[in-house]
Amino acid sequence: MRSREPQHHDHPIRSGSERDHERSQLIGLAYRLLRSLSEAEDPVQETYARWYAIRSPGTWLTRI
């Protein structure tokens, strides 16, 4: 069986309920910083959008 080359969309973010749990944790952190649930959801969504658009998650994470 051949091993496949990693694709840019193969990020270590989990799927399903684990991803939902991670998102809840991030929204909780953003809420504590911003004191508004509606304002907390925006940066979390933007972070996920950036995460899926990058090619090198490790490099990106060390920059933020």
Z-matrix of the N, CA and C atoms (Angstrom, degrees):
N
C 1 1.437
C 2 1.529 1 109.21
N 3 1.311 2 116.91 1 128.01
C 4 1.455 3 121.00 2 -179.56
C 5 1.522 4 110.26 3 -81.49
N 6 1.332 5 115.38 4 140.36
C 7 1.460 6 117.76 5 173.71
C 8 1.516 7 107.85 6 -83.65
N 9 1.283 8 115.44 7 139.84
C 10 1.455 9 118.74 8 -178.14
C 11 1.519 10 110.42 9 -89.91
N 12 1.309 11 115.22 10 153.64
C 13 1.454 12 120.89 11 176.75
C 14 1.525 13 108.49 12 -72.83
N 15 1.338 14 117.90 13 142.21
C 16 1.459 15 119.11 14 178.23
C 17 1.527 16 110.67 15 -66.16
N 18 1.298 17 115.89 16 140.81
C 19 1.457 18 122.13 17 176.77
C 20 1.517 19 108.85 18 -99.49
N 21 1.335 20 117.12 19 159.34
C 22 1.457 21 119.47 20 -178.21
C 23 1.520 22 112.57 21 -63.92
N 24 1.325 23 118.15 22 -19.99
C 25 1.458 24 119.66 23 179.21
C 26 1.525 25 112.57 24 -90.63
N 27 1.338 26 118.22 25 2.44
C 28 1.464 27 121.86 26 177.93
C 29 1.528 28 109.28 27 -86.77
N 30 1.312 29 116.45 28 74.75
C 31 1.449 30 121.38 29 -179.78
C 32 1.522 31 109.64 30 -95.00
N 33 1.332 32 115.52 31 155.18
C 34 1.462 33 118.60 32 -178.56
C 35 1.523 34 114.21 33 -76.81
N 36 1.329 35 118.40 34 11.80
C 37 1.466 36 119.52 35 174.69
C 38 1.520 37 107.97 36 -72.72
N 39 1.295 38 116.84 37 134.44
C 40 1.463 39 121.59 38 -177.29
C 41 1.525 40 110.53 39 -77.58
N 42 1.301 41 114.95 40 166.43
C 43 1.457 42 119.18 41 179.09
C 44 1.519 43 110.09 42 -108.59
N 45 1.316 44 114.98 43 167.17
C 46 1.455 45 121.22 44 173.94
C 47 1.502 46 114.49 45 67.53
N 48 1.326 47 115.61 46 -137.42
C 49 1.462 48 120.73 47 -173.56
C 50 1.525 49 112.57 48 -65.63
N 51 1.330 50 117.93 49 -30.72
C 52 1.468 51 119.50 50 177.75
C 53 1.519 52 110.64 51 -65.80
N 54 1.348 53 117.04 52 -40.74
C 55 1.460 54 120.37 53 178.07
C 56 1.528 55 109.65 54 -66.27
N 57 1.327 56 117.18 55 -39.43
C 58 1.462 57 120.32 56 177.67
C 59 1.527 58 110.75 57 -61.35
N 60 1.320 59 116.25 58 -39.95
C 61 1.465 60 120.80 59 178.36
C 62 1.530 61 110.27 60 -63.73
N 63 1.345 62 116.79 61 -45.00
C 64 1.461 63 120.65 62 178.48
C 65 1.521 64 110.83 63 -61.56
N 66 1.341 65 116.47 64 -42.00
C 67 1.458 66 120.56 65 179.59
C 68 1.524 67 110.18 66 -63.02
N 69 1.325 68 117.17 67 -41.35
C 70 1.471 69 121.08 68 178.08
C 71 1.521 70 111.12 69 -60.98
N 72 1.317 71 116.52 70 -40.95
C 73 1.467 72 120.16 71 178.20
C 74 1.525 73 110.67 72 -63.87
N 75 1.332 74 116.92 73 -42.93
C 76 1.461 75 120.34 74 179.45
C 77 1.526 76 111.51 75 -65.53
N 78 1.323 77 117.13 76 -40.94
C 79 1.463 78 120.11 77 177.95
C 80 1.530 79 109.74 78 -64.88
N 81 1.315 80 117.74 79 -38.49
C 82 1.463 81 120.97 80 176.94
C 83 1.516 82 111.71 81 -61.08
N 84 1.315 83 116.72 82 -43.05
C 85 1.460 84 120.75 83 178.19
C 86 1.532 85 110.53 84 -64.79
N 87 1.322 86 116.74 85 -47.47
C 88 1.462 87 120.59 86 179.40
C 89 1.530 88 110.96 87 -62.66
N 90 1.322 89 117.39 88 -37.59
C 91 1.461 90 121.02 89 177.99
C 92 1.528 91 111.05 90 -62.40
N 93 1.337 92 116.27 91 -43.05
C 94 1.468 93 119.28 92 178.93
C 95 1.528 94 111.35 93 -63.38
N 96 1.315 95 117.07 94 -31.59
C 97 1.468 96 120.35 95 178.93
C 98 1.526 97 112.07 96 -79.61
N 99 1.327 98 116.94 97 -38.93
C 100 1.467 99 121.07 98 -171.94
C 101 1.527 100 114.31 99 -101.72
N 102 1.333 101 117.60 100 -16.53
C 103 1.467 102 123.51 101 179.53
C 104 1.526 103 113.88 102 60.12
N 105 1.326 104 116.66 103 28.20
C 106 1.462 105 121.03 104 177.34
C 107 1.520 106 108.15 105 -152.56
N 108 1.322 107 116.68 106 124.01
C 109 1.454 108 120.25 107 -178.62
C 110 1.529 109 111.19 108 -64.52
N 111 1.324 110 117.03 109 -42.79
C 112 1.466 111 119.03 110 -178.95
C 113 1.527 112 111.30 111 -65.24
N 114 1.328 113 117.29 112 -36.46
C 115 1.462 114 119.74 113 176.81
C 116 1.526 115 111.38 114 -74.76
N 117 1.306 116 118.93 115 -27.78
C 118 1.461 117 122.22 116 -179.99
C 119 1.520 118 111.87 117 -71.35
N 120 1.330 119 117.35 118 -31.99
C 121 1.460 120 120.28 119 -177.60
C 122 1.523 121 112.29 120 -69.15
N 123 1.326 122 117.86 121 -32.56
C 124 1.466 123 120.99 122 -177.66
C 125 1.534 124 113.47 123 -62.23
N 126 1.337 125 119.57 124 -52.27
C 127 1.470 126 117.88 125 -179.99
C 128 1.534 127 113.34 126 -66.24
N 129 1.333 128 117.02 127 -30.23
C 130 1.466 129 119.45 128 177.43
C 131 1.529 130 109.44 129 -66.78
N 132 1.322 131 117.17 130 -45.16
C 133 1.461 132 120.88 131 178.03
C 134 1.526 133 110.81 132 -62.55
N 135 1.321 134 116.93 133 -42.12
C 136 1.467 135 120.64 134 178.77
C 137 1.526 136 111.07 135 -63.10
N 138 1.326 137 115.96 136 -39.25
C 139 1.465 138 120.05 137 178.72
C 140 1.523 139 110.97 138 -63.86
N 141 1.321 140 118.33 139 -44.22
C 142 1.463 141 121.10 140 176.71
C 143 1.521 142 111.28 141 -62.59
N 144 1.324 143 117.97 142 -41.11
C 145 1.463 144 120.92 143 179.16
C 146 1.525 145 110.57 144 -62.35
N 147 1.314 146 117.20 145 -43.34
C 148 1.469 147 120.64 146 177.42
C 149 1.524 148 111.10 147 -65.36
N 150 1.334 149 115.63 148 -41.29
C 151 1.468 150 120.89 149 -178.88
C 152 1.525 151 111.47 150 -57.68
N 153 1.334 152 116.50 151 -44.40
C 154 1.452 153 120.24 152 -178.29
C 155 1.523 154 112.83 153 -76.39
N 156 1.329 155 118.38 154 -15.81
C 157 1.459 156 121.86 155 -178.73
C 158 1.529 157 112.66 156 -90.26
N 159 1.314 158 117.73 157 -12.11
C 160 1.465 159 119.68 158 -174.95
C 161 1.524 160 111.80 159 -89.15
N 162 1.311 161 115.02 160 159.30
C 163 1.462 162 120.29 161 -179.98
C 164 1.532 163 112.24 162 -99.13
N 165 1.308 164 117.79 163 -24.71
C 166 1.458 165 121.07 164 -176.83
C 167 1.532 166 109.80 165 -129.50
N 168 1.334 167 117.68 166 89.82
C 169 1.467 168 120.00 167 -177.33
C 170 1.528 169 113.89 168 -56.73
N 171 1.314 170 117.76 169 -39.83
C 172 1.463 171 120.21 170 -179.38
C 173 1.507 172 112.53 171 -60.65
N 174 1.321 173 116.51 172 -44.08
C 175 1.462 174 121.05 173 178.76
C 176 1.522 175 110.39 174 -63.68
N 177 1.329 176 115.67 175 -45.03
C 178 1.461 177 120.19 176 -179.01
C 179 1.532 178 110.99 177 -61.79
N 180 1.320 179 116.74 178 -43.56
C 181 1.460 180 119.91 179 -177.58
C 182 1.527 181 112.02 180 -65.07
N 183 1.305 182 117.57 181 -31.73
C 184 1.463 183 118.78 182 179.00
C 185 1.524 184 112.20 183 -76.39
N 186 1.327 185 117.46 184 -16.16
C 187 1.461 186 121.25 185 178.87
C 188 1.515 187 112.44 186 -86.33
N 189 1.338 188 118.87 187 -25.33
C 190 1.463 189 118.91 188 -175.05
C 191 1.513 190 111.26 189 -90.13
